[in-house]
Amino acid sequence: MKITGIKAWQIDLPLREGRYNWSNGNFVEVFDSTVVAVETDGGITGYAECCPLGSAYLPSYAKGVRAGLQEIGAKLIGLDPTNLGAVNRAMDAALRGHPYVKAPIDIACWDILGKVAGLPLYQLLGGKAQDKLALYRAISQEAPEAMAAKIKGYRAEGYGKFQLKVGGDADEDIARIRACRAALADRDILVADANTGWTRAEAARVVAATGDLDVYFEQPCPTYEECVSVRRRTARPFVLDEVITDPAMLMRGLAEDAMDLINLKISKVGGLTKAKLMRDIAVGSGTPMIIEDTWGGDIVTAAIAHLALSTPAEFCFAATDFNSYGTRDIADGAPRRVDGCMTASDAPGLGITPRIAEFGAPAVAIG
C-alpha cells in the first residue's frame, strides 16, 4: 500500500460559550482547525485533525499546519502508510521540528493501519484498559464568581474534575482558586492551570496563599527550571504540560522529580506514535497523565479517546472531550460525553467518518 495523496481542509469551530480565555489575556472565539486526509492506492483513506490553541500558547499556529503540510507532503507520496516508523522518519528528515505539523499525518496513518487490520485504534495502542474515560472540564478565565458558577453548572452535567484557567493577576487568581474550590464537593478535583502565566514570584505567592486547599497546580511558569522551583515550594500535586515536549524532557522531569503528573497533548509531541511512547514511559514510571490535545473537534476527540482508553485507569487522570466545547459537528461516529465520561468507537481505526461534503474545497491538495 502506498500514499497517493494528501488533502487538508480549513474548518472553523465556534465555541458554545462564545470565548475561551487563558493566561496573560489570551483568548480564542473561533478555533481554526485543519482536517487532514491521507489517501492510498488501496482505496483506504485515513483522517486526522490538528487545532492549535491560537498562536500564543505553544510554538504552533493554525496556518502553520497547512503551510507545513505543503512543505512535507510531496515527500510522503509513495510511502507505505502502515510503516509508521518510516513515515515519521521521512517527516523528520523533511522538516526539522514543528511536531504539530507532523501529528495529523501520523494520526491519519494510524487510522489507515486500524482500517487495514480491522481493529479500533485502542486495540493497536495497547488494548482496552478501561471501559469509559473520566473527563475534566476546562473553565475559561473570568471573574472568580463567574468561574465558580460555571463549575456548579458543569458538575450538574456529571463532571467531577475541573481545570481552572488562572495565570493572571495573582490576587485575583487566589480568589478564583478559593471560590472554585468552595463550589466543589470534597471528592471533586480542581487543577489550577496557569499556562505559563505567572512569574516565579507570583507563583510562590499563589501556592502559599492557597496552601490550605485541596488543589493541583499546573505549569505555573514559562520555563522548566522556574516550574521546578515552584514545585519545591508546595506540597500540592504538581502537573507539567507545556515544557514536556518530547521523550527526552519527560525522562528529565522524571529523573529530577519535577512533577507528579503530566499533561500529554498528542499534537504537541508529534502524533500518536510519539504520544504512545511517552504514555508508556509515564506508565512505566508510575506517573499519571491528563491525555488530551491543544484543541479540536470530533476527530481530535476520537484520537484522545483511543489513546486514553488503552491507558490503565490509575494512570489516566482525565481525558478531554473537546467536541463538547464547540457548536459544529465535523465527523460522524465521534465520542460523545455521557455523565462526565466518554469512550472510543469499536469500529476500525479512529471509528469516525468526516463530513467531507460540508467542508468545501481543500486548502491543501498534494498528489
Residue frames as qw, qx, qy, qz and C-alpha x, y, z in Angstrom:
[[0.000, 0.888, 0.459, 0.000, 0.00, 0.00, 0.00],
 [0.450, 0.076, 0.024, 0.890, 1.26, 3.47, -0.87],
 [0.034, 0.697, 0.317, -0.643, 0.28, 7.04, -0.07],
 [0.423, 0.434, 0.553, 0.571, -1.10, 8.61, -3.24],
 [0.010, 0.654, 0.212, 0.726, -2.43, 11.93, -1.99],
 [0.299, -0.360, -0.568, 0.677, -2.78, 14.29, 0.97],
 [0.083, -0.648, -0.366, -0.663, -5.61, 16.77, 1.37],
 [0.263, -0.300, -0.571, 0.718, -6.37, 19.26, 4.11],
 [0.107, -0.722, -0.481, -0.486, -9.40, 21.44, 4.82],
 [0.076, 0.152, -0.398, 0.902, -9.59, 24.56, 6.98],
 [0.393, -0.563, -0.702, -0.191, -12.51, 24.31, 9.41],
 [0.149, -0.457, 0.274, -0.833, -13.91, 26.98, 11.77],
 [0.490, -0.356, -0.783, 0.142, -15.01, 25.68, 15.18],
 [0.238, -0.608, 0.062, -0.755, -17.11, 28.29, 17.07],
 [0.190, 0.039, -0.824, 0.532, -17.37, 27.91, 20.85],
 [0.332, -0.611, -0.704, -0.145, -20.58, 27.27, 22.76],
 [0.394, -0.683, -0.350, 0.506, -19.51, 29.72, 25.45],
 [0.280, 0.950, 0.127, 0.050, -18.53, 32.29, 22.83],
 [0.238, 0.822, -0.432, 0.285, -14.99, 32.78, 24.08],
 [0.910, -0.260, -0.208, 0.246, -12.18, 30.83, 25.74],
 [0.006, 0.909, -0.292, 0.297, -9.76, 32.82, 27.91],
 [0.887, -0.222, -0.230, 0.333, -6.49, 31.72, 29.47],
 [0.570, -0.557, -0.088, 0.597, -3.33, 33.30, 30.90],
 [0.320, -0.316, 0.211, 0.868, -1.95, 36.75, 30.12],
 [0.363, 0.540, 0.094, -0.754, -5.11, 37.97, 28.40],
 [0.079, 0.169, -0.826, -0.532, -5.06, 35.37, 25.61],
 [0.588, 0.293, 0.551, -0.514, -8.37, 34.25, 24.15],
 [0.006, 0.006, -0.806, -0.592, -9.98, 32.50, 21.18],
 [0.549, 0.240, 0.286, -0.748, -13.57, 32.87, 19.93],
 [0.892, 0.373, -0.013, -0.254, -13.47, 30.65, 16.83],
 [0.604, -0.435, 0.611, 0.269, -10.88, 27.88, 16.57],
 [0.542, 0.638, -0.416, -0.355, -9.10, 27.37, 13.26],
 [0.741, -0.222, 0.633, -0.015, -8.79, 23.62, 12.77],
 [0.367, 0.509, -0.639, -0.445, -7.30, 21.56, 9.95],
 [0.882, 0.031, 0.421, -0.209, -8.77, 18.22, 8.88],
 [0.073, 0.582, -0.731, -0.349, -6.31, 16.02, 7.01],
 [0.940, 0.186, 0.186, -0.218, -6.91, 13.06, 4.67],
 [0.155, -0.528, 0.779, 0.303, -4.13, 10.65, 3.67],
 [0.843, 0.348, 0.001, -0.411, -5.21, 8.75, 0.56],
 [0.442, -0.383, 0.789, 0.190, -3.82, 5.40, -0.62],
 [0.395, 0.280, -0.677, -0.555, -3.76, 3.18, -3.68],
 [0.090, -0.112, -0.983, 0.112, -5.60, 0.56, -1.64],
 [0.309, -0.536, -0.541, -0.570, -8.79, 2.59, -1.56],
 [0.543, -0.624, -0.481, 0.290, -8.40, 3.32, 2.17],
 [0.143, 0.695, -0.078, 0.700, -8.20, 6.89, 3.43],
 [0.525, -0.381, -0.552, 0.525, -7.01, 7.89, 6.90],
 [0.069, -0.833, -0.203, -0.510, -8.18, 11.04, 8.65],
 [0.527, -0.317, -0.421, 0.667, -6.88, 13.30, 11.39],
 [0.055, -0.922, -0.235, -0.302, -7.30, 16.80, 12.76],
 [0.556, -0.111, -0.283, 0.773, -4.92, 19.40, 14.20],
 [0.121, -0.869, -0.307, -0.370, -6.09, 22.53, 16.02],
 [0.448, 0.102, -0.397, 0.795, -3.51, 24.74, 17.75],
 [0.258, -0.781, -0.492, 0.285, -4.70, 26.89, 20.65],
 [0.091, 0.986, -0.007, -0.138, -4.18, 30.20, 18.88],
 [0.696, 0.554, -0.231, 0.394, -0.62, 31.34, 18.18],
 [0.056, -0.718, 0.424, -0.549, 0.46, 32.47, 21.67],
 [0.867, -0.404, 0.155, -0.246, 0.20, 29.18, 23.54],
 [0.811, -0.212, 0.425, 0.341, 2.81, 26.82, 22.03],
 [0.035, -0.524, 0.502, 0.687, 5.20, 27.42, 19.12],
 [0.229, 0.289, 0.873, 0.320, 2.43, 26.46, 16.71],
 [0.316, 0.390, 0.139, -0.854, -0.34, 28.21, 14.80],
 [0.711, 0.385, 0.520, -0.276, -3.24, 27.18, 12.62],
 [0.592, 0.759, -0.168, -0.211, -1.94, 28.41, 9.27],
 [0.072, -0.648, 0.756, 0.052, 1.37, 26.74, 10.09],
 [0.692, 0.029, 0.711, -0.121, -0.31, 23.32, 9.97],
 [0.722, 0.625, 0.286, -0.088, -1.33, 23.84, 6.38],
 [0.264, 0.871, -0.408, -0.071, 1.94, 25.52, 5.37],
 [0.360, -0.505, 0.784, -0.020, 3.90, 22.67, 6.91],
 [0.767, 0.235, 0.590, -0.091, 1.83, 20.08, 5.08],
 [0.594, 0.798, -0.053, -0.086, 2.70, 21.82, 1.83],
 [0.013, -0.791, 0.611, 0.009, 6.35, 21.56, 2.81],
 [0.344, -0.342, 0.872, -0.063, 6.45, 17.85, 3.65],
 [0.783, 0.262, 0.348, -0.445, 3.51, 16.37, 1.72],
 [0.703, 0.587, -0.335, -0.221, 5.19, 15.61, -1.61],
 [0.155, 0.541, -0.811, 0.160, 7.99, 13.76, 0.17],
 [0.506, -0.097, 0.749, -0.417, 5.49, 11.33, 1.67],
 [0.792, 0.385, -0.079, -0.466, 3.90, 10.25, -1.61],
 [0.699, 0.387, -0.599, -0.051, 4.78, 6.63, -2.35],
 [0.028, -0.347, 0.814, -0.465, 5.48, 5.65, 1.27],
 [0.473, -0.313, -0.816, -0.106, 3.65, 2.80, 2.97],
 [0.330, -0.602, 0.091, -0.722, 1.31, 4.48, 5.49],
 [0.882, -0.418, -0.157, -0.150, 1.22, 1.38, 7.68],
 [0.753, 0.057, -0.276, 0.594, 5.00, 1.64, 8.17],
 [0.253, -0.945, -0.203, -0.053, 4.67, 4.30, 10.85],
 [0.626, -0.552, 0.178, 0.520, 8.37, 4.40, 11.67],
 [0.503, 0.175, 0.445, 0.720, 9.32, 5.09, 8.06],
 [0.045, 0.820, 0.412, 0.396, 6.65, 7.80, 7.74],
 [0.422, -0.891, -0.080, 0.144, 7.85, 9.55, 10.89],
 [0.629, -0.342, 0.300, 0.630, 11.49, 9.35, 9.85],
 [0.386, 0.452, 0.472, 0.652, 10.60, 10.82, 6.46],
 [0.126, -0.918, -0.300, -0.227, 8.72, 13.70, 8.08],
 [0.552, -0.758, 0.071, 0.340, 11.57, 14.42, 10.49],
 [0.601, -0.069, 0.401, 0.689, 14.04, 14.41, 7.58],
 [0.247, 0.618, 0.484, 0.568, 11.86, 16.75, 5.53],
 [0.183, -0.794, -0.068, -0.575, 11.13, 19.30, 8.29],
 [0.419, 0.068, -0.653, 0.627, 13.13, 19.90, 11.44],
 [0.091, 0.138, 0.533, -0.830, 10.90, 20.42, 14.46],
 [0.490, 0.034, -0.174, -0.854, 7.27, 21.53, 14.04],
 [0.084, 0.036, 0.990, -0.109, 5.79, 18.36, 15.58],
 [0.431, 0.436, 0.498, -0.613, 2.24, 19.71, 15.34],
 [0.481, 0.507, -0.396, -0.596, 2.53, 19.72, 11.52],
 [0.278, 0.259, -0.914, -0.142, 3.51, 16.05, 11.52],
 [0.337, 0.017, 0.778, -0.530, 0.89, 14.95, 14.04],
 [0.710, 0.337, 0.206, -0.582, -2.13, 14.77, 11.69],
 [0.587, 0.459, -0.617, -0.252, -0.15, 12.75, 9.12],
 [0.081, 0.242, -0.925, 0.281, 0.92, 10.31, 11.81],
 [0.465, 0.140, 0.627, -0.609, -2.62, 10.01, 13.22],
 [0.714, 0.421, -0.124, -0.546, -4.13, 9.54, 9.75],
 [0.464, 0.393, -0.789, -0.086, -1.64, 6.73, 9.12],
 [0.165, -0.060, 0.876, -0.450, -2.69, 5.08, 12.38],
 [0.635, 0.303, 0.274, -0.656, -6.29, 5.39, 11.15],
 [0.657, 0.445, -0.500, -0.347, -5.27, 3.59, 7.96],
 [0.186, 0.300, -0.916, 0.189, -3.44, 0.90, 9.94],
 [0.402, 0.078, 0.702, -0.582, -6.55, 0.28, 12.04],
 [0.715, 0.402, 0.012, -0.571, -8.73, 0.02, 8.96],
 [0.518, 0.445, -0.713, -0.161, -6.30, -2.41, 7.30],
 [0.082, 0.165, -0.922, 0.341, -6.18, -4.53, 10.46],
 [0.495, -0.440, -0.607, -0.440, -9.93, -4.27, 11.02],
 [0.544, -0.409, -0.578, 0.450, -9.30, -3.11, 14.59],
 [0.156, -0.966, -0.151, -0.140, -10.09, 0.01, 16.62],
 [0.366, 0.698, -0.405, 0.463, -7.02, 2.09, 17.41],
 [0.526, -0.648, 0.403, -0.376, -7.23, 1.47, 21.13],
 [0.987, -0.061, 0.148, 0.013, -6.52, -2.20, 20.36],
 [0.747, 0.486, -0.124, 0.436, -3.38, -1.28, 18.40],
 [0.026, 0.767, -0.307, 0.563, -2.28, 1.22, 21.05],
 [0.001, 0.348, -0.803, 0.484, -2.12, -1.44, 23.75],
 [0.338, -0.334, -0.876, -0.086, -5.60, -2.87, 24.10],
 [0.401, -0.691, -0.222, -0.560, -8.61, -1.69, 26.06],
 [0.367, 0.096, -0.676, 0.632, -7.53, -0.88, 29.61],
 [0.162, 0.283, 0.565, -0.758, -10.78, 0.72, 30.80],
 [0.239, 0.533, 0.795, 0.163, -14.39, 0.86, 29.62],
 [0.085, 0.909, 0.314, 0.260, -15.04, 4.58, 29.98],
 [0.506, 0.220, -0.179, 0.814, -12.95, 7.68, 30.45],
 [0.251, -0.778, -0.395, 0.418, -13.37, 10.23, 33.22],
 [0.373, 0.661, 0.207, 0.618, -13.40, 13.71, 31.69],
 [0.305, -0.517, -0.313, 0.736, -12.36, 17.03, 33.09],
 [0.244, 0.862, 0.395, 0.204, -13.68, 20.43, 32.14],
 [0.430, 0.052, -0.044, 0.901, -11.51, 23.45, 31.42],
 [0.079, -0.856, -0.466, 0.211, -13.02, 26.58, 32.97],
 [0.424, 0.618, 0.133, 0.649, -12.25, 29.69, 30.93],
 [0.384, -0.182, -0.366, 0.828, -10.64, 32.55, 32.86],
 [0.163, -0.712, -0.352, -0.585, -13.20, 35.05, 34.16],
 [0.293, -0.580, 0.352, -0.674, -14.11, 36.74, 37.43],
 [0.020, -0.181, 0.928, -0.324, -13.97, 34.35, 40.42],
 [0.519, 0.202, 0.565, -0.609, -17.73, 34.24, 40.94],
 [0.692, 0.457, -0.229, -0.509, -18.40, 33.57, 37.23],
 [0.396, 0.380, -0.835, -0.037, -15.94, 30.68, 37.18],
 [0.204, -0.048, 0.855, -0.474, -17.45, 29.21, 40.34],
 [0.649, 0.319, 0.260, -0.640, -20.92, 29.41, 38.79],
 [0.645, 0.449, -0.510, -0.350, -19.72, 27.56, 35.68],
 [0.135, 0.269, -0.933, 0.197, -18.19, 24.84, 37.79],
 [0.451, 0.121, 0.665, -0.582, -21.53, 24.31, 39.53],
 [0.704, 0.435, -0.061, -0.558, -23.23, 24.02, 36.14],
 [0.547, 0.445, -0.693, -0.150, -20.75, 21.52, 34.78],
 [0.154, -0.184, 0.891, -0.386, -20.89, 19.47, 37.99],
 [0.647, 0.245, 0.418, -0.588, -24.60, 19.04, 37.29],
 [0.721, 0.502, -0.323, -0.351, -23.65, 17.59, 33.88],
 [0.995, -0.084, -0.050, 0.032, -21.56, 14.86, 35.52],
 [0.525, 0.584, -0.412, 0.463, -18.04, 16.30, 35.59],
 [0.733, -0.658, -0.132, 0.110, -16.02, 15.74, 38.76],
 [0.659, -0.251, 0.145, 0.694, -12.67, 17.13, 37.60],
 [0.228, 0.952, 0.202, 0.018, -12.01, 20.73, 36.62],
 [0.628, 0.030, 0.067, 0.775, -9.07, 22.62, 35.15],
 [0.072, -0.920, -0.277, 0.268, -9.25, 26.22, 36.26],
 [0.579, 0.528, 0.086, 0.615, -7.61, 28.75, 33.94],
 [0.392, -0.854, -0.077, 0.334, -5.51, 31.08, 36.09],
 [0.655, 0.073, 0.247, 0.711, -2.17, 32.73, 35.26],
 [0.105, 0.817, 0.230, 0.519, -3.42, 36.32, 35.54],
 [0.144, -0.691, 0.329, -0.628, -3.23, 38.77, 38.42],
 [0.352, 0.095, -0.868, 0.337, -2.02, 36.82, 41.46],
 [0.253, 0.038, 0.553, -0.793, -4.56, 38.32, 43.87],
 [0.699, 0.174, -0.088, -0.688, -7.45, 37.57, 41.52],
 [0.625, 0.204, -0.742, -0.126, -6.09, 34.07, 40.88],
 [0.065, 0.058, -0.834, 0.545, -6.06, 33.38, 44.62],
 [0.494, 0.163, 0.334, -0.786, -9.71, 34.48, 44.71],
 [0.689, 0.251, -0.462, -0.500, -10.51, 32.29, 41.68],
 [0.434, 0.152, -0.879, 0.127, -8.99, 29.20, 43.28],
 [0.104, 0.048, 0.732, -0.671, -10.75, 29.79, 46.58],
 [0.576, 0.207, 0.096, -0.785, -14.15, 30.49, 45.02],
 [0.698, 0.244, -0.550, -0.388, -13.98, 27.46, 42.76],
 [0.294, 0.116, -0.905, 0.287, -12.76, 25.07, 45.45],
 [0.285, 0.089, 0.581, -0.757, -15.67, 26.22, 47.64],
 [0.662, 0.236, -0.142, -0.697, -18.10, 25.35, 44.81],
 [0.599, 0.243, -0.746, -0.161, -16.92, 21.72, 44.74],
 [0.892, -0.406, -0.039, -0.194, -17.60, 18.65, 46.81],
 [0.505, -0.677, 0.529, 0.084, -14.73, 17.12, 48.77],
 [0.791, 0.029, 0.573, 0.212, -14.33, 14.29, 46.25],
 [0.564, 0.811, 0.138, 0.073, -14.10, 16.66, 43.27],
 [0.707, -0.169, 0.170, 0.665, -10.72, 17.55, 41.78],
 [0.183, 0.975, 0.072, -0.107, -9.52, 21.06, 40.97],
 [0.726, 0.022, 0.181, 0.663, -6.44, 21.84, 38.87],
 [0.017, 0.929, 0.033, -0.368, -5.21, 25.44, 38.82],
 [0.744, 0.247, 0.352, 0.511, -3.56, 25.77, 35.40],
 [0.116, -0.805, 0.033, 0.581, -1.53, 28.95, 34.91],
 [0.731, 0.600, 0.253, 0.204, -0.46, 28.03, 31.35],
 [0.650, 0.137, -0.026, 0.747, 2.99, 29.60, 31.97],
 [0.018, 0.831, 0.277, 0.482, 1.33, 32.89, 33.01],
 [0.523, -0.851, -0.028, 0.046, 2.96, 33.56, 36.39],
 [0.277, 0.705, -0.564, 0.329, 6.40, 34.79, 37.25],
 [0.587, -0.033, -0.745, 0.315, 8.15, 32.68, 39.85],
 [0.002, 0.054, -0.489, 0.871, 7.37, 35.33, 42.49],
 [0.590, -0.080, -0.089, -0.798, 3.67, 35.36, 41.58],
 [0.761, -0.042, -0.622, -0.177, 3.51, 31.58, 41.61],
 [0.381, 0.037, -0.721, 0.578, 5.18, 31.49, 45.03],
 [0.276, -0.071, 0.300, -0.910, 2.54, 33.89, 46.37],
 [0.714, -0.049, -0.289, -0.635, -0.36, 31.89, 44.96],
 [0.717, -0.029, -0.696, 0.038, 0.79, 28.47, 46.16],
 [0.220, 0.035, -0.652, 0.725, 1.47, 29.89, 49.64],
 [0.358, -0.038, 0.182, -0.915, -1.87, 31.70, 49.85],
 [0.808, 0.005, -0.222, -0.545, -3.85, 28.60, 48.83],
 [0.251, 0.367, -0.879, 0.170, -1.78, 26.04, 50.68],
 [0.390, -0.022, 0.726, -0.566, -4.73, 25.03, 52.87],
 [0.736, 0.341, 0.039, -0.584, -6.80, 23.94, 49.85],
 [0.701, 0.021, 0.694, 0.163, -7.02, 20.62, 48.02],
 [0.520, 0.811, -0.025, -0.269, -5.80, 21.76, 44.60],
 [0.806, 0.066, 0.316, 0.496, -3.36, 20.65, 41.91],
 [0.039, 0.840, -0.168, -0.515, -1.03, 23.22, 40.30],
 [0.790, 0.355, 0.408, 0.288, -0.24, 23.02, 36.60],
 [0.576, 0.376, 0.213, 0.693, 2.56, 24.72, 34.61],
 [0.213, -0.849, -0.294, 0.385, 2.88, 27.91, 36.68],
 [0.132, -0.792, 0.279, 0.527, 5.80, 29.48, 34.77],
 [0.640, 0.664, -0.246, -0.298, 7.25, 29.54, 31.24],
 [0.405, 0.558, -0.723, 0.040, 10.41, 27.51, 31.84],
 [0.829, -0.145, -0.539, 0.039, 11.08, 24.07, 33.25],
 [0.461, 0.103, -0.531, 0.704, 13.54, 25.46, 35.79],
 [0.260, -0.277, 0.186, -0.906, 11.08, 28.04, 37.11],
 [0.783, -0.250, -0.308, -0.479, 8.38, 25.39, 37.44],
 [0.754, -0.058, -0.584, 0.295, 10.69, 23.08, 39.37],
 [0.163, 0.207, -0.430, 0.863, 11.48, 25.97, 41.73],
 [0.537, -0.269, 0.014, -0.800, 7.76, 26.47, 42.39],
 [0.830, -0.137, -0.515, -0.168, 7.25, 22.72, 42.88],
 [0.530, 0.062, -0.626, 0.568, 9.78, 22.80, 45.71],
 [0.096, -0.181, 0.319, -0.925, 7.62, 25.41, 47.49],
 [0.689, -0.111, 0.023, -0.716, 4.36, 23.45, 47.62],
 [0.331, -0.131, 0.922, -0.155, 3.24, 20.08, 48.92],
 [0.688, 0.419, 0.278, -0.523, 0.31, 20.05, 46.49],
 [0.748, 0.203, 0.567, 0.280, 0.29, 17.71, 43.45],
 [0.002, -0.699, 0.291, 0.654, 2.14, 19.29, 40.54],
 [0.748, 0.484, 0.449, 0.074, 1.46, 18.97, 36.80],
 [0.162, -0.512, 0.425, 0.729, 3.78, 19.87, 33.92],
 [0.647, 0.608, 0.441, -0.131, 2.43, 20.48, 30.43],
 [0.454, 0.881, -0.086, -0.101, 3.96, 22.99, 28.01],
 [0.039, -0.775, 0.628, 0.059, 7.58, 22.11, 28.86],
 [0.622, -0.118, 0.773, 0.030, 7.12, 18.33, 28.46],
 [0.471, 0.629, -0.241, -0.570, 7.66, 18.43, 24.72],
 [0.699, 0.404, -0.571, -0.150, 9.26, 15.07, 23.92],
 [0.915, -0.237, -0.320, 0.071, 10.50, 11.83, 25.48],
 [0.562, 0.243, -0.382, 0.692, 13.80, 13.43, 26.49],
 [0.181, -0.451, 0.221, -0.846, 12.09, 16.16, 28.52],
 [0.824, -0.374, -0.176, -0.387, 9.76, 13.59, 30.06],
 [0.862, -0.041, -0.385, 0.327, 12.74, 11.48, 31.12],
 [0.284, 0.354, -0.346, 0.822, 14.47, 14.54, 32.56],
 [0.468, -0.475, 0.053, -0.744, 11.38, 15.51, 34.52],
 [0.912, -0.281, -0.263, -0.139, 11.03, 12.00, 35.92],
 [0.740, 0.117, -0.396, 0.531, 14.70, 11.81, 36.88],
 [0.176, 0.267, -0.300, 0.899, 14.56, 15.18, 38.65],
 [0.141, -0.512, -0.778, 0.334, 11.20, 14.61, 40.38],
 [0.029, 0.015, 0.123, 0.992, 9.82, 17.68, 38.62],
 [0.546, -0.102, -0.187, -0.810, 6.15, 16.68, 38.63],
 [0.475, -0.008, 0.797, -0.372, 3.52, 14.28, 39.91],
 [0.633, 0.528, 0.562, -0.067, 1.52, 14.22, 36.65],
 [0.176, -0.207, 0.448, 0.852, 1.98, 15.31, 33.06],
 [0.565, 0.603, 0.265, -0.497, -0.44, 16.75, 30.55],
 [0.431, -0.104, 0.746, 0.497, 0.16, 14.73, 27.37],
 [0.489, 0.660, 0.095, -0.563, -1.07, 16.57, 24.27],
 [0.830, 0.214, 0.477, 0.196, -0.99, 14.44, 21.14],
 [0.554, 0.779, 0.111, 0.273, -0.22, 17.11, 18.55],
 [0.222, -0.927, 0.303, -0.014, 2.31, 18.87, 20.81],
 [0.574, -0.480, 0.642, 0.167, 4.55, 15.78, 20.72],
 [0.122, 0.431, -0.696, -0.562, 4.03, 14.90, 17.04],
 [0.685, 0.049, -0.497, -0.530, 1.15, 12.42, 16.88],
 [0.899, -0.313, 0.031, -0.303, 0.09, 9.07, 18.30],
 [0.851, 0.232, -0.374, 0.287, 3.41, 7.32, 17.66],
 [0.301, 0.380, -0.478, 0.732, 5.36, 9.62, 19.96],
 [0.525, -0.444, 0.175, -0.705, 2.43, 10.10, 22.36],
 [0.951, -0.161, -0.222, -0.141, 2.21, 6.31, 22.82],
 [0.676, 0.252, -0.458, 0.519, 5.94, 6.16, 23.56],
 [0.020, -0.410, 0.388, -0.825, 5.61, 8.92, 26.17],
 [0.757, -0.348, -0.040, -0.552, 2.46, 7.33, 27.59],
 [0.932, -0.053, -0.348, 0.081, 4.29, 4.04, 28.03],
 [0.435, 0.320, -0.469, 0.699, 7.27, 5.75, 29.69],
 [0.339, -0.432, 0.235, -0.802, 4.92, 7.54, 32.07],
 [0.892, -0.256, -0.149, -0.342, 3.06, 4.33, 32.92],
 [0.832, 0.126, -0.434, 0.321, 6.34, 2.53, 33.43],
 [0.274, 0.298, -0.441, 0.801, 7.45, 5.21, 35.87],
 [0.235, -0.517, -0.753, 0.332, 4.13, 5.28, 37.75],
 [0.031, -0.249, -0.060, 0.966, 3.20, 8.78, 36.55],
 [0.349, 0.630, 0.675, -0.160, -0.46, 9.59, 35.81],
 [0.196, 0.017, 0.419, 0.886, -1.43, 11.67, 32.78],
 [0.444, 0.620, 0.295, -0.576, -4.06, 14.03, 31.52],
 [0.424, 0.072, 0.723, 0.541, -4.49, 12.81, 27.94],
 [0.321, 0.810, 0.350, -0.344, -5.70, 15.45, 25.50],
 [0.571, 0.370, 0.314, 0.662, -4.56, 17.83, 22.77],
 [0.172, -0.060, -0.068, 0.981, -4.20, 21.56, 22.15],
 [0.488, 0.330, 0.291, -0.754, -7.82, 21.82, 20.91],
 [0.095, 0.077, -0.842, -0.525, -10.05, 20.44, 18.18],
 [0.676, -0.001, -0.045, -0.736, -13.37, 18.86, 17.31],
 [0.941, -0.042, 0.098, -0.322, -14.71, 15.37, 16.68],
 [0.854, 0.369, -0.335, 0.152, -11.59, 13.86, 15.12],
 [0.141, 0.554, -0.595, 0.565, -9.18, 15.15, 17.77],
 [0.636, -0.347, 0.389, -0.569, -11.59, 13.89, 20.44],
 [0.976, 0.106, -0.105, -0.156, -11.60, 10.43, 18.83],
 [0.623, 0.465, -0.510, 0.369, -7.78, 10.26, 18.85],
 [0.201, -0.500, 0.549, -0.639, -7.72, 11.29, 22.53],
 [0.835, -0.194, 0.188, -0.480, -10.32, 8.65, 23.38],
 [0.934, 0.217, -0.283, 0.024, -8.38, 5.80, 21.76],
 [0.418, 0.464, -0.578, 0.526, -5.08, 6.68, 23.44],
 [0.357, -0.414, 0.468, -0.694, -6.77, 7.21, 26.80],
 [0.905, -0.105, 0.005, -0.412, -8.89, 4.04, 26.59],
 [0.884, 0.218, -0.367, 0.190, -5.71, 1.98, 26.12],
 [0.177, 0.500, -0.537, 0.656, -4.16, 3.56, 29.23],
 [0.435, -0.339, -0.790, 0.269, -4.75, 1.93, 32.65],
 [0.247, -0.840, -0.376, -0.303, -7.26, 3.96, 34.68],
 [0.610, -0.684, -0.135, 0.376, -4.85, 4.61, 37.53],
 [0.476, -0.236, 0.256, 0.807, -2.52, 6.40, 35.11],
 [0.079, 0.482, 0.507, 0.710, -5.24, 8.18, 33.11],
 [0.077, -0.264, -0.474, 0.837, -6.03, 11.11, 35.40],
 [0.420, 0.642, 0.377, -0.518, -8.51, 12.53, 32.87],
 [0.394, 0.225, 0.609, 0.650, -9.24, 12.97, 29.18],
 [0.140, 0.432, 0.098, -0.886, -10.87, 15.85, 27.32],
 [0.408, 0.539, 0.726, 0.128, -14.00, 15.90, 25.15],
 [0.129, -0.281, 0.163, 0.937, -13.15, 18.93, 23.04],
 [0.073, -0.296, -0.693, -0.654, -16.08, 18.32, 20.70],
 [0.237, -0.697, -0.670, 0.099, -18.48, 19.26, 23.50],
 [0.253, -0.524, -0.121, 0.804, -16.97, 22.76, 23.70],
 [0.007, -0.160, 0.446, 0.880, -17.89, 23.67, 20.14],
 [0.561, 0.386, 0.313, -0.662, -21.07, 24.16, 18.15],
 [0.623, 0.517, -0.393, -0.436, -20.08, 22.30, 14.97],
 [0.848, -0.112, 0.518, 0.012, -20.00, 18.56, 14.29],
 [0.292, 0.696, -0.519, -0.400, -17.38, 17.62, 11.70],
 [0.291, 0.246, -0.913, -0.146, -17.47, 13.82, 11.82],
 [0.835, -0.243, -0.136, -0.474, -19.96, 11.04, 12.44],
 [0.904, -0.069, -0.403, 0.128, -19.14, 8.31, 14.95],
 [0.237, 0.531, -0.474, 0.662, -17.13, 10.55, 17.28],
 [0.356, -0.260, -0.766, 0.468, -17.12, 10.01, 21.06],
 [0.284, -0.646, -0.217, -0.674, -19.92, 11.77, 22.98],
 [0.005, 0.252, -0.667, 0.702, -19.96, 12.71, 26.62],
 [0.643, -0.450, -0.511, -0.352, -22.39, 10.85, 28.89],
 [0.693, -0.708, -0.128, -0.044, -22.49, 11.79, 32.59],
 [0.260, -0.878, 0.396, 0.062, -18.98, 13.20, 32.61],
 [0.602, -0.284, 0.701, 0.256, -17.45, 10.26, 30.73],
 [0.654, 0.568, -0.258, -0.427, -16.80, 9.12, 27.16],
 [0.772, -0.160, 0.588, 0.182, -15.45, 6.09, 25.35],
 [0.061, 0.472, -0.607, -0.636, -13.96, 5.28, 21.94],
 [0.796, 0.305, -0.142, -0.503, -15.60, 3.63, 18.95],
 [0.731, -0.195, 0.652, 0.060, -15.16, -0.11, 18.37],
 [0.744, 0.659, 0.098, -0.050, -15.09, 0.47, 14.58],
 [0.823, 0.087, 0.085, 0.555, -11.76, 0.06, 12.76],
 [0.378, 0.422, -0.013, 0.824, -9.25, 2.91, 13.01],
 [0.041, -0.084, 0.330, -0.939, -10.46, 6.08, 14.66],
 [0.053, 0.459, 0.877, -0.134, -14.04, 4.97, 14.02],
 [0.164, 0.670, 0.232, -0.686, -15.12, 8.32, 12.57],
 [0.479, 0.469, 0.567, 0.479, -16.37, 9.49, 9.19],
 [0.127, -0.353, -0.034, 0.927, -15.60, 13.15, 8.43],
 [0.407, 0.733, 0.493, -0.233, -18.38, 15.21, 6.83],
 [0.441, -0.140, 0.424, 0.779, -16.23, 15.97, 3.80],
 [0.188, 0.603, 0.615, 0.473, -19.20, 17.14, 1.72],
 [0.211, -0.926, -0.309, 0.046, -19.65, 20.05, 4.14],
 [0.596, -0.519, 0.090, 0.607, -16.01, 21.19, 4.05],
 [0.345, 0.899, -0.076, -0.258, -15.78, 22.80, 0.63],
 [0.722, 0.594, -0.300, 0.189, -12.60, 22.86, -1.45],
 [0.830, -0.353, -0.133, 0.411, -9.44, 21.64, 0.26],
 [0.094, -0.967, 0.194, 0.135, -6.85, 24.24, 1.31],
 [0.177, -0.585, 0.761, 0.221, -4.08, 21.73, 0.57],
 [0.927, 0.271, 0.173, -0.192, -4.09, 19.09, -2.18],
 [0.067, -0.660, 0.718, 0.211, -0.92, 17.08, -2.88],
 [0.362, -0.097, 0.918, 0.126, -0.56, 14.13, -5.20]]
